[in-house]
């Protein structure tokens, strides 16, 4: 029986498609206090808060494609999405953003499953809901991070909720490892509340067991308004409190709008020499224009419709609160161009992973903040809330990261902090960020633990090398296979 002939064009197509798959968008890893691409280049976030509709903005492929193209004009390389439906199909939108070089940081909670400072608890239904989002988005190489919460703590009285945030981090990291998913970083997005800084950010990364620490910390801050400066805005204080932070830290919302137009001059500080050695970038709030007046684009003019019956008949994916929710994204002048101009000139070189890795052995954890009367009220030695599950560690990490004393650490500096502005609460985060004028005295110095490179970072280096070895081995196999196939065609064997 005559064999089916495999034409050279088919062999070439298969080879090229395989090479294309191998060289898909690089994944992002958190190593020490920085993010890195797979090739070892440091990753800085130039992001946009993106929530067109409350339920899930990542299900309309055509709209995502239009928006991704417009975002690419800005120089965007990340989006933050606050709410998604884990049962929906996200392949089209995730590919559209990946093709534009844009990564996703996605919140795991919903309106019904978020951790509350008023009645803090961490239950199996919450965990199951968080897991569903992880299951859906871990498959995409351009998923860069998961948030377990957004502005859970907004007052000093709410500090008792902090252990529940860490419990969620612990259990999601355990689940990620149990399922052998890629080690997508797990973090938290905090409100910029002066009375909680830096206690909250330090508490979330101070515990000796790495399973009970954030992989990254992010801050929603609106302190820099109009013609403010690094000194007058409060950013200098933020930098002093973040200096030496052991995991990546970035702005998960920023872009004060109390002074119009928005000029985004804070970006020069974030990506400049004052902050870029510590901070990993910023997310601008927000993409779509809504009642809070933070939008960078709109999809058409606002629609005034006082007739409740007519308003009820409108498709909510097309129009909400009088604002169109889909269509061609039209830049809002001059804010869009102002941000574009800022980002075009801000490209910190960062550090290569190979040069940075040796220094991670000297990374120190901050002291766990002590409980204070009328302020921070968390016992740093208390165990975290638990669901009774066993923590699952990566296969190549047999035990928790150990910590050793390294001498006295410097106390936090005090400073007078500028009053910022509140973020709007449209279909995005529904949050209200504000900076409260407050001075903070330094804490008493005490011994700080340090990471050991052998347990924390060596497996990450191994993963990079192994990924590269497997990827290039796979490519070479298909190159060989393609040539053999062409040879068979020439000999008439197929």
N, C-alpha and C positions, 0 to 999 in steps of 0.2 A: 504494500500500500504506500502510495507516495506520501512523503512527509509534507507538512505545511511549511512553506518557506517564510522565513522571518527576514523582512527587508531591512537594509541598512538604516532606512529612515526610522523604522520602528525601534531598532536598537538605540539609535541616537536619541530619540524622544524619551525612551525609558531611562537612559543614562542621564540625560539632562534633568529629567524630573526628579531623579534620585538625588543628584547633586544639589538641586534647588531645595529639596526637603532637608538635606543635611545642613545647608547653609541658610536656614531660616533665621528669624530674628534671634539675637543672642539673649540668653536669660540673664537676670540680674541677681546677684548675691550680696548679702550683708556680711562684711568681714571687718571685725573690729568696729571702728566708728565711721566706716565708709561703705558706699555701694560700689560694686564693680560689675562691668560686663564680663562675659566669659573670656574675652581676649585679654583681660587684666587691666583694661582702661577704666579709670574711675568714672562713675555715672553721677551726674548732677541733674536734679529734677527741675525742669521747666514745665510746670504742670498747670492744668485748668480744672476747676470743679465743674463736673458735667452731669447734670440731672434734669433732662428735658421734661420728664414726667415723673411723678412720685414713685411709681411702681418699678419701672425698669427702662432705662434709656438705651439698652444694648440689645434690642430685639429687632430694630428696623434697619436692615443692612443698607438700604439706599440712603437713609438719613445719616447713618454713621459714616458712610463713604463721603457724602457731601461735607460733613463737619470735619472729618479727618483731613480732607484736602485743605480746608480753610485754616485749620489749626497748624498744619505744616507751614503755612505762610508766616505764622507767628514765630516759628521755631519751637513749637511745643513738642515735648517728648514724653509726656505723661498726662493721664487724666485721673481724677478721683470720682468714683461713683458711690453714692451713699446707700442706695437701695436697689436690689436686683431680685428677680424671680429665678431661683435656681432650677426650676423645672422648664424654663424657656430655652429656646435654641439661640445660642450666642455666637455660633461659628462665624456667621457673616460679618457681624460688627467687630469681633475680635480680630478677624483677618484684615478688615479695612484699616483698623488702627495699627496693626502690626506692619502692614504694607507702608504706612506712613511713618514708621519708626516710633510709634507711641505706645507706652506701657500703661498698665492699669493698676491702680491701688484701689481696692474695693472693700467697703465696709461689710462685715458679716451679719450685723444685726438688722432687724426690721423694726417697724414702729411698735410691734407687739413683743419683741424679744430682747430689746435693748436693756442693759443693766441700768438700774435706777439708783440714784443717790438717796432718794426718799425712802425706799424700801429695798435695800440691796439684797439680792439673792442670785444664786447661780444654780439652775436646775437642769434636769435632763432634757426637757423640751427646748430650753434655750440652746444647750449644747448641740442637740440634734439639728436644730435650725441652722446654727453656725456651720456644722459639718456639711450640710447640703450645699452651701455656697462654696465651701472649700472643694468638695467633690466636683462641682461644675467647673470652677475656674482654674484648678490646678493643672488642667490639661493644656492650657495655653501658655506658650513660651513667653508671651508679653504680659503675663500676670506678674507684677513686681512685688506686691505686698498685700497683706490682709490687715484691716483695722478691726479690733475686737470691740471698739467703742468710740463714740464721738462725744466729747464734752460731757461725760458722765458726771464728773465733779465740777460744780460751778460755784460752790461756797465752801468756806472752811468747815462748816457743819457737815458737809457731804463727804469729808475725807474718809469716813468709815466704809465707803464703797470701794476704795482703792484695792483692798485685798480681793474683792470679787472680780475686778478687772484683771488682776494677775492670775486668778484662778482660771479665768477664761483663756488667757494666754497659755498657761501651763497645759490645759486640756486640749486646746487646738494644736499646739506643737506636738503633744503626745499622739494625737490622732493622725496628724500629718506623717509622723515617723512610722506609726503602726501600719499605715497604708502604703509605705514606701514611696510617698510622693516626693517630688522635688522640694528642697528645703526653702520654700517661699517664705520670706520674712513675715513675722507676725508682730504688729505694733498697735499703738494707741494714739488717738488724736485728742489733745487736751485743749480746754478753754484757757485763755490767757488771763488767769486770775492771780493778781500779785500776791495775795495772802497764801496761795498754794504753791508758789514758786520759791525756791527750786525743790521744795519738799516732795511734791508729787513725782516730778521727773526722776529724782534721785531714788525714791522708794521703789519705783518700777524697774530699776536696774541694779539694786544694791545687794540682792540676796546671793549667797554663795553658790547655790545650785543654779546652773544656767537654765534649767527647765522652768525656773520661776522668775525669769527675767524677760523683758521685752527684747525683740530683735531690732526694733527701732522705735523712736519717740518722735511725735510730731506736735506742732503747736499751731492753733488758730489765733493769729495775732493781727490786730488792726491798729497798731500804735503809730505807725509812720503815716502821717497825713500831710498833704500839701507840700510846703517847702521845709518840712522837718529835716533834721540831720541825724547822723549816726548817734550823736550825743543827746540831742534834744528829744528824739523820738522814743527813747527807751531801749533801742536796739543794742546800745553799748552794755546795758545791764543784762539783757538777754544773753549776749555773748559771754559776759563774765560768769554767768550762771551755768553756761553750757561748756565752757572751756574744759577740755579733758574728758568730756562725756564719753562713756565706753562703747556706745552703739550709735548708729547713724541718727542724726537729729535734723529735722527740716520743718519748714512752715507748711502745714497742710491746708491753711487758708490764710490769705493776706490780700490787701488791696483796699485800704481805707477810701471811702467815697464821700466823706464829709466836706472835702474841698474838691471842687470841680474845675476843670476836668482832672481825671486821674492821670498822673504823670509817671507813676511806678518808679520813682527815683530810689526807692528802697532796694530795688533789685541790684543796683550798683554796689550797695553795701553787702548784700547777701552773697553775691558772686565775686566780690572784690577781696582784697587782701585782709580786710578787717574780720571777715567772717567765713570765707570759703574753706579755710583749713579745718573748721569745726562743723559748719552747716552744709547740708547736702542739697540745698536748693529750696524751691518754693512752689506752692500751688496758688494760682490766682483765683479768687472768687469773683465772678463765676462766668460760665460760657453764655447762657441765655439771659436776655433781659426780662426781668420780672418786676413786681411791685416794689422790691427793695432797691432797685436801680443800681445793681452791680454788674449788669450784663456787658459782655464784650461784643455780642452780636444780637440781632433779632431776626425773626423769620417773616417780618411784615409789620405793619402798623398795629397799634393796640386797637382792639375791637370793643367799643362800648355797646353793651347789650343789656339794657335794664329790664327786659322782659324775662322773668324767671322761667316761663314755659319754653321759650326759645333757647335760653341758655342750657336748660336741661337736655335738650335734644342734640346739643353739639357733641361730637366725638371728642372725649377728653384727651386723646392722643394727638388731636389736631389743634385744639384751643382750650386753654384753661385760664381763668381769671382775666380773660380778655386778651391774653398773649398767645399768638400762634406758636405751636410747638413743633412744627416741621416745615420744611421747605428749604430754599436756598439761604444759607447764613449770610446776612448783610452786616458788615462791620459797623459798629457804632463809633462815630467820629467824635473827638479825636482819640478816644481811649485805646481802640484797637491798634492804631498806628503808633501811639505812644509806647505801648507795651512791645510791639514789634521792634521799634527802634532801640529800646533798652536791651532786649534779649540779643539783638543782632551783634552787639558790641561786647557781650559778656560771655566769655568762653574760658573759664579757668581750666588750666591743664591738669590739675590734680596730681596724683601720684600713681605710678604703676604698681599693680598688685605685688609683683616680684620684689620691688623695692620696699613696699610697705609691710609685707608679712613679718619680717624679723622684728619690727617695732611692736607688734601686737603682744609680744611676751611681756612688755612693760606696762600694758594697759592696766589701770587700777579702777576698781569699783568705788563709787562714792560711799560715804558712811550712810547707813540707813538713818533717816531722820527720827529723832526722838519725839515722843508725844509731848505736846505742850498744852497747858490749860487754856481753853478758849480758842485754840488754833488747830494745828495738825493733831489729829487724835487717833493715830494708828500705832499699835504696839509693834515695833519692828521685829520682835522675836516671836510673835504669834504665828502659828501655822496658817496656811491659806485655807479658805473654804474648799471642801472637796466633794466630789460626787462618788467617792469610793473607788475610783478607777486607778489602776496601776499606770504609772507614767512609762511610756514606751520610748526608749532611746534609739538613736540611729544605730544601725547594725555595726558600724565600725567605732562606736563610742560605748565602751563597756561600763563606765561609771560617771557620776556627776563630775563636773569641773571642780577641782579643788581650789581653795583659796588660801593664801598665806599672807601673813601680816607684812607690810612693807614700810612701817614707820608712820609717823604722823602726817596727815594730809592737811593742806592749807584750808582754812575756814573760808566760807563764802563771803564775798565782799558785800558791803551794804551800799545802797544807792537809792536815790529818789527816782521814781518811775513815772513816766508820762502817762497821762490819761488817754486811752485809745478810744476807738469807736466800736459800735456794735454791728455785727454782721446781720444781714437780713435773713428771713426765714421763709423763703419761697419753697419751691418743690425740692430744693437741695437739702442741706443738712437740717434745716429747721432749728438751727442753733442760734445762740446769742452770745457772742464773744465780747468781752469788755476787759479793759485794763483798769485797775483801781489804783489811784495814787497811794503808794505805800512804800515805806522804808523797811529794809530787812537787815537786822544785825547779824553778824557772822555767828556761826555755830562753834561749839567747842571742838578743837582739833582732836582727832582720835585715829587709831590705826585703821588703814584702808587695806582690804584684800586685793590681791592681784590675780589676773588670769594666768594659767599655765598654757603655753603655746601647744604643748603636746596633746592636750585634751580638747581645746577650743578650736584651734585653727588648722591643725595639720590635716584633719579630714577634709577641710575645705580645699586646701591645696591639692590633696589627693584627688578630690572630685574634679577639679579643673584639669589636671593632667590626664585623668582617666577618660574624661569626656572628650578631650582633644584626641587622645590615642584611638578611642573607639570611632570617633567621627572620621578621622583621616583614614583609618583602616577600612571603614565602610566605603569611603570614596574610592580608595585604591582597588577594592574588590570589584566595584562596578566598572571602573575603568578597564580592568583586566577582562571582566565578563563581556563588556562591549566589544573589545578587540577580538576576543575569541568568537563572539557571535558573528562579527563581520567576516572572520576567517572561514567559519562554517558556511556562510552564504557563498563566499567565493569558491569553495570546494564543492558546492552543491549538496552539502550534507543536510541542509534544512530547507 
